[in-house]
């Protein structure tokens, strides 16, 4: 009888071992995510048990036992990183663990277009639901201090680009990246600048670049526009550029510049002041910065007027300029 019982036990043990091995092998290879991809958010301080509960709440096709066993075997229990993860369709338990350990969390993006001002940039940030918002009630000067910047005015100091970030990245952290990138780009372009420029600092170059950015969307014209403004600065002429007037008008600008606006003194009204305005007026891209530091010197034009199609007519004398204005702005032939 004892021998029979021992035989039965061994048979049962064999079946159990086979079942365990089969179950383990199946858990290694079988898809746990079937159908649509699944998103799981691992918060800071989540224990392994809490991570497992979050996975179970997503109704994945896996047994918690095998998830624990495989996690222990791969030494992943203490290595899971916080973040929001998108588990792709067909992912197995080892795939899921590898993703959670890698820290390659789901990425979101935000775009700051060239030519936007800082007020518009803050509005873009405020509308983004994935960022952690901390800017409410913070003045621009307080923000610049928080960024560790020496400048007090934020305008133009953030590089326009598309930035990718994890969920709950703070708005300040994102702005720090944009600020640091602008500093890097400006430093690179300043290092390779042309000679005999009518300004002495990278910040002044940034101011001119922001005006160039606002004056034309035609890439081929940027160096020409920069050339006009450089010659005006060299000759002591006023820049007389509408975008600076508009910036100085602030919220009072309603789509048109009136004659009285051109005669109203503001620090940005370049029809009333000589030289550059005190700060940039928008976020210039790399091409506008490059143009400001490599102005076209192939001609002596000091005037330009829009054709109405995004391009401009350049003139060297006031008479030529007035003729162009009559033709393209006043619709006179």
C-alpha positions in Angstrom: 0.0 0.0 0.0 2.8 2.4 0.9 4.5 1.7 -2.4 1.2 2.4 -4.3 0.7 5.7 -2.4 4.3 6.7 -3.1 3.8 5.9 -6.8 0.6 8.0 -6.9 2.4 10.9 -5.2 5.2 10.8 -7.7 2.8 10.7 -10.6 0.9 13.7 -9.2 4.2 15.5 -8.5 5.2 14.8 -12.1 1.9 16.2 -13.4 2.2 19.2 -11.1 5.8 19.9 -12.2 4.8 19.6 -15.8 1.9 21.9 -15.3 4.1 24.5 -13.6 6.8 24.3 -16.3 4.1 24.6 -19.0 2.4 27.5 -17.2 5.7 29.3 -16.7 6.8 28.8 -20.4 3.4 30.0 -21.5 3.6 33.1 -19.3 6.9 33.9 -20.8 5.6 33.8 -24.4 1.8 34.5 -24.4 0.6 38.0 -25.1 -0.7 39.7 -22.0 -2.0 42.7 -23.9 -4.7 41.7 -26.4 -6.7 44.2 -28.4 -6.0 47.9 -27.8 -2.7 49.1 -26.2 -3.0 49.7 -22.5 -1.8 52.7 -20.5 -0.6 52.4 -16.9 0.5 55.2 -14.7 3.2 54.3 -12.1 3.2 57.0 -9.4 6.2 57.9 -7.3 6.3 55.6 -4.2 4.1 52.8 -5.7 5.1 49.5 -4.3 5.4 46.3 -6.5 2.1 45.2 -5.1 0.5 48.4 -6.1 2.0 48.1 -9.6 0.5 44.6 -9.9 -2.9 45.8 -8.8 -2.8 48.5 -11.5 -2.0 45.9 -14.1 -4.8 43.7 -12.8 -7.2 46.6 -13.1 -6.4 46.8 -16.8 -7.7 43.2 -17.2 -4.5 42.0 -18.8 -4.3 38.3 -19.9 -1.9 37.1 -17.3 -1.8 35.4 -13.9 -0.4 37.6 -11.1 1.6 34.6 -9.8 3.6 34.3 -13.0 4.1 38.1 -13.1 5.6 37.9 -9.6 7.8 34.9 -10.5 9.1 36.4 -13.7 9.7 39.8 -12.0 11.7 38.0 -9.2 13.6 35.9 -11.8 14.6 39.0 -13.8 15.4 41.0 -10.7 12.9 43.7 -11.7 10.9 44.1 -8.5 13.0 47.0 -7.1 13.8 48.5 -10.5 10.4 49.6 -11.8 10.5 53.4 -12.6 7.7 56.0 -12.2 6.0 57.3 -15.3 3.1 56.7 -17.6 3.6 53.7 -19.9 1.8 52.6 -23.0 1.8 48.8 -23.1 1.6 47.8 -26.8 -0.7 45.1 -28.2 1.0 41.7 -28.1 3.3 42.6 -25.2 4.2 39.6 -23.0 5.0 39.8 -19.2 8.8 40.0 -19.9 8.0 42.9 -22.4 6.0 44.7 -19.8 8.6 44.3 -17.1 11.4 45.5 -19.5 9.4 48.6 -20.4 8.6 49.5 -16.7 12.3 49.0 -15.8 13.6 51.0 -18.8 11.8 54.2 -17.8 10.8 54.8 -21.4 7.5 56.3 -20.4 4.8 57.7 -22.7 5.9 60.9 -24.4 3.7 64.0 -25.0 4.7 67.0 -27.2 4.2 70.7 -27.2 5.2 73.1 -30.0 6.2 76.7 -29.7 6.0 78.3 -33.2 8.6 80.7 -34.4 7.5 84.3 -34.1 5.2 83.9 -31.1 5.7 86.2 -28.1 6.1 85.0 -24.5 2.5 85.8 -23.6 1.3 83.5 -26.4 3.8 80.9 -25.3 2.4 80.9 -21.8 -1.1 80.5 -23.2 0.1 77.4 -25.2 1.5 76.0 -21.9 -1.6 76.7 -19.9 -3.8 74.8 -22.4 -1.6 71.7 -22.3 -3.3 69.1 -20.0 -0.3 66.8 -19.6 2.0 69.4 -18.0 2.0 70.0 -14.3 1.0 73.7 -14.0 2.9 75.9 -11.5 3.0 79.2 -13.2 -0.3 80.6 -12.0 0.3 83.8 -10.1 4.0 83.9 -11.0 5.3 87.1 -12.5 7.7 87.0 -15.5 10.5 88.3 -13.3 9.9 85.6 -10.7 9.9 83.0 -13.4 13.3 84.2 -14.8 14.7 84.0 -11.2 13.4 80.5 -10.9 15.1 79.5 -14.1 18.4 80.9 -12.8 18.5 83.4 -15.7 20.3 86.7 -15.5 17.7 88.4 -17.7 14.6 89.9 -16.1 12.4 90.1 -19.2 11.6 86.7 -20.7 10.7 87.8 -24.3 12.7 86.0 -27.0 14.7 83.9 -24.6 13.0 80.6 -25.3 13.8 78.6 -28.5 10.8 77.8 -30.7 10.6 74.1 -31.3 8.7 70.9 -30.5 9.5 69.5 -27.1 8.7 66.0 -25.9 8.1 65.3 -22.2 6.7 62.8 -19.7 3.3 63.3 -18.1 3.4 65.6 -15.1 6.6 67.4 -16.2 6.3 70.9 -14.7 5.8 73.9 -17.0 8.9 75.5 -15.4 11.1 72.4 -16.3 9.9 72.6 -19.8 10.6 76.3 -20.0 14.1 75.7 -18.6 14.8 73.3 -21.5 13.6 75.9 -24.1 15.7 78.6 -22.4 18.8 76.5 -22.3 18.4 75.6 -26.0 18.1 79.2 -27.0 21.3 80.0 -25.0 23.1 77.1 -26.8 21.8 78.2 -30.3 22.6 81.8 -29.7 26.1 80.9 -28.5 26.8 78.7 -31.5 25.6 81.4 -34.0 27.4 84.2 -32.2 30.7 82.2 -32.4 30.4 82.1 -36.2 29.1 85.6 -36.7 30.1 88.0 -39.5 32.4 90.9 -38.9 31.5 94.6 -38.5 28.1 94.1 -37.1 26.2 97.2 -35.7 25.7 95.6 -32.2 28.0 94.2 -29.6 26.3 91.5 -27.7 24.4 88.2 -28.4 21.3 89.7 -26.7 21.3 92.6 -29.2 21.6 90.0 -32.0 18.6 88.3 -30.5 16.6 91.5 -30.5 17.3 92.1 -34.2 16.6 88.4 -35.0 13.2 88.7 -33.4 12.4 91.7 -35.7 13.6 89.8 -38.7 11.4 86.9 -37.7 8.3 89.1 -37.5 9.0 91.0 -40.7 9.2 88.1 -43.2 8.2 84.5 -43.5 10.2 84.2 -46.8 13.4 82.4 -45.9 15.3 83.8 -48.8 14.6 87.3 -47.6 15.8 87.0 -44.1 19.4 88.1 -44.7 18.2 90.9 -46.9 15.9 92.2 -44.2 18.7 91.9 -41.7 20.9 93.8 -44.1 18.5 96.7 -44.3 18.3 97.0 -40.5 22.0 96.6 -40.1 22.6 99.5 -42.5 20.0 101.6 -40.7 21.7 101.0 -37.4 25.1 101.8 -38.8 23.9 105.0 -40.4 22.0 106.2 -37.3 18.6 105.8 -39.0 15.5 104.8 -37.1 14.5 101.2 -37.8 10.8 102.2 -38.4 9.5 98.6 -38.3 5.8 98.0 -37.6 6.2 94.8 -35.6 8.0 96.7 -32.8 5.2 99.3 -32.7 2.6 96.5 -32.5 4.5 94.9 -29.6 4.7 98.2 -27.8 0.9 98.7 -28.2 0.2 95.4 -26.3 -3.4 94.6 -25.9 -4.5 97.8 -27.5 -3.5 96.6 -30.9 -6.7 95.5 -32.8 -5.3 94.6 -36.2 -4.4 98.0 -37.5 -1.7 100.6 -36.8 -3.1 104.1 -36.9 -1.2 107.3 -37.5 -1.5 108.2 -33.8 0.1 104.9 -32.9 3.2 105.7 -34.9 3.5 109.0 -33.0 2.9 107.5 -29.6 6.1 107.1 -27.7 6.8 103.6 -26.2 10.1 101.9 -25.6 9.3 99.8 -28.7 8.1 102.5 -31.2 11.0 102.5 -33.6 9.4 105.4 -35.5 10.2 107.5 -32.4 13.4 105.9 -31.0 16.8 105.3 -32.6 18.5 101.9 -32.3 17.1 98.6 -31.1 14.1 98.3 -28.8 15.0 97.2 -25.2 14.1 93.5 -25.6 13.2 91.0 -28.3 9.6 91.1 -29.5 9.1 87.4 -30.2 10.8 84.0 -30.3 13.2 83.9 -33.3 14.2 80.6 -34.9 17.8 79.6 -35.8 17.4 80.9 -39.4 16.4 84.4 -38.2 19.3 84.4 -35.7 21.7 83.3 -38.4 20.4 86.1 -40.7 20.8 88.8 -38.0 24.4 87.7 -37.6 25.1 87.4 -41.3 23.2 90.3 -42.9 23.3 90.7 -46.7 25.9 93.3 -47.6 25.6 92.9 -51.4 23.6 96.1 -51.9 22.8 99.4 -50.2 19.1 99.1 -49.7 17.7 100.8 -46.6 14.0 100.5 -47.4 11.6 97.7 -48.1 7.9 97.3 -48.6 5.6 94.3 -48.8 4.3 93.2 -52.2 1.3 91.6 -50.4 2.3 88.1 -51.3 4.8 87.5 -48.4 7.8 89.0 -50.3 9.2 92.5 -50.4 10.6 95.2 -52.7 13.9 96.6 -51.5 15.0 100.1 -52.4 18.1 102.2 -51.9 16.5 105.7 -52.1 13.4 107.2 -50.6 12.1 108.0 -54.1 12.4 104.4 -55.1 10.7 103.3 -51.9 7.8 105.8 -52.3 7.2 104.4 -55.8 7.1 100.9 -54.5 4.7 102.0 -51.7 2.4 103.6 -54.3 2.5 100.5 -56.4 2.1 97.8 -53.8 0.5 99.5 -50.8 -1.6 102.3 -52.2 -2.4 100.4 -55.4 -1.3 103.2 -57.6 0.5 102.6 -60.9 
